[in-house]
Amino acid sequence: MNFPVAAVRELISAVRKDGKPVVRLTCSDYGTEWVVAADVYPVDELTVQPRSAGPYVFDTAQEARSFIESSLVALQLLGCEVA
């Protein structure tokens, strides 16, 4: 994922595997901090409700961006599709 840091105000990434949702990442600018949250959809349970992970708080947009990009690369290596 390649987006200019200055343009990031809110970012949402949906990650799927085999057509099913796995993770939904959101990144929001709160002025003095950047907050990344994740909704994780368990694959071993019969539930449609995600579990929350985070929030992960960063001082800069670059730190938040690095965290998201690293997470998305790891999920792609595990065979997930990123949108």
ABEGO torsion letter per residue (X at the ends): XBBBAAABABBBBBBBBGGBBABBBBBBBAGABBBBBBBBBBAABBBABBBBBOBBBBABAAAAAAAAAAAAAAAAAAGBBBX
